[in-house]
Amino acid sequence: MQTLWFILVAFMLTMYVVLDGFDLGAGAIHLFAAKTNEERRLILQAIGPVWDGNEVWLIAAGGTLFFTFPVLYASSFSGFYLPLIIVLWLLMLRGVSIELRSHIQNPVWVSFWDGVFFLGSALLAIFYGAALGNVIRGVPLDQSGTFFEALWTDFNPYSSNPGILDWYTILIGLLALAALTAHGANYIAVKTESVLNARSRRIARFAWFATIVLTVLGTIATFSVQSQISVNFFSRPWGFIFPLIALVGLMGMGYFNIRQQDLAAFFSSCAFIVGLLGSAAFGLYPNVLPAVNPASSLTIQNASGSQYGQTVGLVWWIIGMVLAIIYFVFTYRLF
């Protein structure tokens, strides 16, 4: 049951990154792809009907952690308190900027909220990547399952007291920004025409190049920082299907972008994100939160909730997923 919930939580987080990822990417290209107020309104209209629904996956994943892996929930929400508050503020600023920019038809007012939307989107992508980097690298957990991380210490991921930001987590943050920028640009290219479509496609191509470079560097650094990942992959070779999916998606992003097949390029960036996050989850299993000292790591066993709670939760999770799938299929077909 613990393994099943590990897979389901990983699935929910992946769905969040795939769906809300193109919203973040659209925000990251907002000031560069769109040159006029009308073009910027088109970008907001492209994500407007779905962006708030996409964020439900994040809330649902957090709620799922509460009854499946309560020790992980308690430990991570206290240890990552500072970055979680920063993420919360960035999420609020993004929502407020979308809502308020059109309330006053003044160039200064509109430009200010456009800047907030761009900054909030780009920083969220970086922080999400840095958060993934922290989980992969490991945190200074003690035997009681608690930890505290400063925003930064010595920028050394091999330190016994690492900070939230070091050269490795920043690298993964930049990879997340590049990948989600390409993802968002592909989505906007699907939803727009003419000049805005051409600019979005061009941005997607540049972001694709950056994603290739950062993926190579991030992969090398990841195997260096977290030895458990290489052990998992070479002991269970079938797991290489996840890097293969990421590789095919990465190649497809560039191939279909050049051929101006925007929808295929967008689905390729979806595949890249799924393969990348699937690789991370497979490499970490059975850890749910590795520690700097491996003996203190939280695993699917010692962070798990009760068998009864997980079994009852699975019933409600299935009901919720059926309703969510109906909602998302209807919403995306409609818009």
Secondary structure, 3 states (H helix, E strand, C coil): CHHHHHHHHHHHHHHHHHHHHHHHHHHHCHHHHCCCHHHHHHHHHHHCCCHHHHCHHHHHHHHHHHHHCHHHHHHHHHHCHHHHHHHHHHHHHHHHHHHHCCCCCCHHHHHHHHHHHHHHHHHHHHHHHHHHHHHHHCECCCCCCCCCCCCECCCCCCCCCCCCECHHHHHHHHHHHHHHHHHHHHHHHHHCCHHHHHHHHHHHHHHHHHHHHHHHHHHHHHHHHCHHHHHHHHHCHHHHHHHHHHHHHHHHHHHHHHCCCHHHHHHHHHHHHHHHHHHHHHHHCCEEECECCHHHCEECCCCCCCHHHHHHHHHHHHHHHHHHHHHHHHHHHHC
